[in-house]
Amino acid sequence: MNKTPINDPFYDRLHLFLNASRSETDRGRALVAASLIEEMLEEILRSYLLEISSTKKLFEAPNAPFSTLSAKTLACRSLGLISTAEFRDIELVRKIRNAFAHSVMCSFEDQQIQDWSKALKVGMSLLDELEDGHKSRVDDGKQRFSMVTTSLVGGLYNRAHYVKKDRISEKSYPD
C-alpha cells in the first residue's frame, strides 16, 4: 500500500528529531533538539520581520546579531513571539546543549545537567502535580529533557505560519 506523501516541508525535519529523541546518544539528543529549536526560532523571526536584505543580514552576515541560539531566543521573547515559559525552557536547553558541546565527559547523569533538566517545565504541568514516586511522574533528567523538547518543538512547529499573519510592515514617519 502506497502512502500519500505529506506536503509539509518541515515534516522530514520533525521526523528526524523524533527518531533522534529515541535513538541518539545523550550528546546527540541534546545537540539535535537544540538545533531544531534554533531553526524554528529563526523561521519565526524571519516570518515576523520585514522581507528585506537587512533582515537576511541579521542571520547570515559575518558577526550577524541573530546568528546564535541565545540571540534568537532573546529576540523572539522580546518581540512576544514565544512565551515566558518557552523562553525559560529554551534557555535551559541551550545550557544543556552547551554543556554537551564543550565537554566530552558530559552526561544526563551529571548533577548540573540533572538540575537543569528537572527545571524544564513546558508540557509537564499535569505530570508535575503527581505525588513523588508515582509511576507516571517524570523526574529522570533524560526523560524530562526528551518530553519537554518534544513539547517545545510541537508548540513551535507551526508558529512561523501564524506569526507571518502578523508580520511587521514598513512604516512611514514624518521627516
C-alpha positions in Angstrom: 0.0 0.0 0.0 1.4 3.4 -1.0 1.2 6.2 1.5 0.2 9.6 0.3 3.2 11.9 0.6 2.9 14.6 3.3 3.1 18.0 1.7 4.8 19.7 4.6 8.4 21.0 4.3 9.0 20.6 8.0 7.8 17.0 8.4 11.1 15.4 7.5 12.9 17.6 10.0 10.3 16.8 12.7 10.5 13.1 11.9 14.4 13.2 12.2 14.0 14.9 15.6 11.6 12.4 16.9 13.8 9.5 15.8 16.8 11.2 17.3 15.0 11.5 20.6 14.7 7.7 20.7 18.0 6.5 19.2 20.7 9.2 19.7 23.3 9.3 22.4 22.8 11.8 25.2 25.1 14.2 23.3 23.2 13.7 20.0 19.9 14.1 21.7 20.9 17.5 23.2 22.5 18.8 20.0 19.7 17.7 17.7 17.0 19.1 20.0 18.7 22.5 20.4 19.5 22.6 16.7 15.9 22.1 15.7 14.6 24.6 18.2 17.1 27.1 16.9 16.0 26.6 13.3 12.4 27.0 14.3 13.2 30.3 16.2 14.9 31.6 13.1 11.9 30.7 10.9 9.6 32.5 13.4 11.8 35.6 13.4 12.1 35.6 9.6 8.3 35.2 9.3 7.8 38.3 11.5 10.4 40.7 10.3 10.4 42.6 7.0 11.3 40.7 3.9 14.3 42.8 3.0 18.0 42.3 2.6 18.7 43.8 6.0 16.7 41.1 7.7 18.7 38.4 5.9 21.9 40.0 7.2 20.7 39.7 10.8 21.1 36.0 10.4 23.8 35.4 7.7 26.3 38.3 7.7 29.7 37.9 9.4 29.1 38.6 13.1 25.3 38.5 12.5 23.4 39.7 15.5 20.9 36.7 15.2 23.4 34.0 14.5 23.2 32.2 17.8 20.5 30.3 19.7 20.8 32.8 22.5 20.2 35.8 20.3 17.3 34.2 18.5 15.7 33.2 21.8 16.1 36.7 23.2 14.8 38.3 20.1 11.7 36.0 20.0 10.9 36.7 23.6 11.5 40.5 23.2 9.1 40.6 20.3 6.5 38.5 22.1 6.8 35.6 19.7 7.5 33.0 22.4 6.0 32.8 25.9 7.9 33.3 29.1 7.8 29.6 29.8 9.1 28.7 26.4 11.9 31.3 26.8 12.9 29.9 30.2 13.0 26.3 28.9 14.8 27.1 25.6 17.5 28.9 27.8 17.8 25.7 29.8 18.0 23.6 26.6 20.7 25.9 25.4 22.7 25.5 28.6 22.4 21.7 28.4 23.4 21.8 24.7 26.5 23.9 25.5 27.5 21.6 28.3 27.4 18.6 25.9 29.2 20.6 23.2 32.0 21.6 25.4 32.7 18.5 27.5 33.4 15.0 26.2 32.5 13.5 29.5 29.1 15.2 29.8 26.0 13.1 30.5 22.5 13.4 31.7 23.8 11.8 35.0 25.8 14.9 35.8 24.3 16.9 38.6 24.2 20.2 36.7 22.5 18.6 33.7 20.1 16.8 36.1 19.3 20.1 37.8 18.7 22.0 34.5 16.6 19.1 33.1 14.5 18.9 36.2 13.8 22.6 35.9 12.3 22.2 32.5 8.5 22.8 32.6 6.8 23.2 29.2 4.2 20.5 28.8 4.8 18.9 32.2 2.3 20.6 34.5 -0.1 17.7 34.8 2.7 15.2 35.4 4.4 17.5 37.9 1.2 17.5 40.0 1.5 13.8 40.6 2.9 12.7 44.0 6.5 11.8 44.3 7.1 8.2 43.4 4.0 8.0 41.1 4.8 5.7 38.1 3.9 8.5 35.6 5.9 11.2 37.2 8.9 12.2 35.2 11.9 13.1 37.4 14.6 11.4 35.3 16.6 14.2 33.6 17.0 12.4 30.2 13.3 11.6 30.0 12.2 15.0 31.1 14.6 16.6 28.6 13.1 14.5 25.8 9.5 15.2 26.8 10.0 18.9 27.2 11.9 19.4 24.0 9.2 17.4 22.2 6.6 19.8 23.7 8.7 22.8 22.7 9.1 21.5 19.2 5.3 20.8 19.0 4.5 24.3 20.2 6.9 25.9 17.8 6.1 23.7 14.8 3.6 25.9 13.0 4.4 29.2 14.9 6.1 30.8 11.9 2.9 30.2 9.9 0.8 32.1 12.5 3.4 34.8 13.1 3.6 35.5 9.4 0.0 36.7 9.6 1.2 39.5 12.0 4.4 40.3 10.1 5.5 43.8 10.7 5.2 46.2 7.8 7.1 49.2 6.6 6.1 52.4 8.4 6.4 56.0 7.2 7.3 58.7 9.7 7.4 62.5 9.2 10.8 64.0 8.4 
